[in-house]
Amino acid sequence: MLELIQSINNIIWSPALIYLCLGAGLFFSVITRFVQVRHFREMWRLLLSGKSSAQGISSFQALAVSLSGRVGTGNIAGVAAAIGFGGPGAVFWMWVVAFFGAATAYIESTNAQIYKEEEDGLYRGGPAYYIEKAMGQKWYAWIFAIATIVACGALLPVVQSNGIGDSLVNVFGEGGRVSTFIGEVALTKVYAAFFVVLILGFIIFGGVKRIANFTQVVVPFMALAYIIIACSIIALNLDMLPSIFGLIITDAFTPMAGVGAAIGWGVKRGVYSNEAGQGTGPHAAAAAEVQHPAQQGLVQAFSVYIDTLFVCSATAFMILITQQYNVVPDGAASAIVQNVALNTEINGPAFTQLAVDYVLPGVGKPFIALALFFFAFTTVLAYFFIADNNISYINRTFKQPALRFVLKVGIMAAVFYGTVAEPSAAWVLGDIGVGLMAWLNIIGILIIFFMAKPAIKALKDYERQQKEGVEEYTFDPKSLGIENADLWQDKLKK
């Protein structure tokens, strides 16, 4: 079974997808005249302003929900895997995909705002909605919706919960082993699985608003605590920082771990972490209450910076400064670089735990396990929110109330399995989920751009109003030649 899913993953994550992610980001950066740089100050202003409403959450809450999906296991275990399989140069390619990906995030999130709908008193939206309304291809929208429900409801949660189980084993040991239908597993993982599923069940039966309220408190707290620890370690070894930067840059273009391996793992883990182009961020963006669609697009672009340039870089610096890593190219028989025990799990949080423990003995492993619990848990909640959004899309024409109950049970089962599963199996499933969504969404937003350019029209309209110094922004889609943005048209009339 593992060989089969690995073969599927190799097809999905062929070099074509890697170049598509980088190429789309570069294309949208040029088309928007590098919106991620020009409007950096405006991103900050919008992040700290805005209010929620009965229908939608605030810009900050939407950012928190999307960050809870972006800041997860990928920032701790994913970065470690990128270095372990692709070498330090993979970090450079994570930066590249984040910088260009911020423009992609603007495009997809602005599209989501333009074509959002109101259902049961709440805003709903995402790629399925804008594919149907802007591209006019309902069949393609349905394919994306179904793929997203499978990916976010069954595949991606496996990776997040696996990080929790793995980190706890690194702290407490296996605690014995027990035979299950997937083979022998550590008792520590079984206990962790029951605990995580119990809390998850309590929250997901509470609704979308509870998710927003939970994440806006937890996400900034966990990210801040993690950054403080990372900055402290970097500060204690500040003299090493220039050489670490040099190592990352030079290794990105040298055959030490293979240029192809560095690019491949950097882009793969970069997209997994910041999700730019994957199509997950637009779901939270659509739920926000804003005066103009471009505003939430800019806020979501900023979340890519927070995820990769801040959190992922902090992890990478800790690992490289303390030299608590190996480099073993995928499929290689021996290590190119070996600094820790050769049997140390690469597809997990072990390198990061060892790095913090190297500076803070006895503290690093439990701290990372705790941080990873919050990172991964809030990411699973974001996945539920995204899958639920796509069930809402399907229910518009094919009403099946039982789908939501099936989703809740399914995501709890996926989390339980992921917690006890082997890391190699968990990450392959997660990569398949990310790859499927990225293929469908990036192709979709490129076609929409060439057909109607809605996000570009919205950006020009927003910049015009900025220059005019308006106190309250408005958005008139019909005057811009944007069709099927009915909610905004009704809002303008009111």
Summary of the structure (lengths in Angstrom):
residues: 494
radius of gyration: 21.5
end to end distance: 56.2
largest distance: 68.4
contacts: 1929
relative contact order: 0.21
helix: 74%
strand: 4%
